Amino acid sequence: MSPQTHVLCSGFLPQNDLRIPITAHQVGGVTKAEFDAVLDTIEKHYAPIFQSKGAQLQVNRLWSDASVNASAEQRGRTWILNMYGGLARHPIMTKDGFLMVACHEIGHHVGGAPKIAGWFGTPDWASNEGASDYFATLRCMRELMPDDENERFVRENSIDPFVRRKCEELYNTQAEENLCMRTGTAGMVGGLMFQTLRKEPNPPRLRHSGPERCQPDRTMDHPGTTMPPGHLLPGARFCVHDRGVELSDRNPNQGTCSEANGQRDGIRPRCWFKP
């Protein structure tokens, strides 16, 4: 019997008909060199980790494909990322934003609980959309952004005042603060992509306006950009935790920030996660 193929049909972004071919002339987006550099970094770091789990990482570099999305799938023990050139060429996209997308897709494979429900309601192989978002800045981006680049980024770019204040409150070293601010800025790219493709009137929000009032109603799908405070924004980058603790496929509190662990900052937003 051949191995079953599992595909995440929805992709990183909601399904859309937008296409940005190589021939498009526009300002912004990620160059081919940046596209390859990000995916080189992903492969170098995660191929050995996948091997330790008995799997092979395959990154499909679909630069010529005009699709504005990304996806993950598993074919037996080959765990796959599909990274499309159309997404990289979108005018909102940045190199850090593209890294965040790649980290999200890695998160579907190794992001831990909660998982997408499979047949008969049992957990499937894939971490759900919110968990993959959370993993991107909880682990992946933190591991792939070196201190010298973070320091230069903070020095040369405008940082949202809320992100700066929160990062300075939570972390004790300049290196940790710089990393927090850089990942916080990258998170805005994902939020703006969702807003643009969904044609939502309001930009992603960074600030709490009080206790979260929403309840999770579709925990397996993409959270909306209007949920407070924005699923790609504060989240995991404000989680002060031990990265040496491995994430669990069954226990969502292991290796993360959660109310069950007595934490308030860096927890999963209740708009997609029900403790």
PyMOL commands that set and color helices and strands:
alter all, ss='L'
color gray80, all
select helices_A, chain A and resi 32-52+85-89+95-110+119-121+129-144+147-156+161-170+174-198+235-238+259-261
alter helices_A, ss='H'
color red, helices_A
select strands_A, chain A and resi 5-7+56-62+70-75+78-84+115-117+123-127
alter strands_A, ss='S'
color yellow, strands_A
deselect
rebuild
show_as cartoon
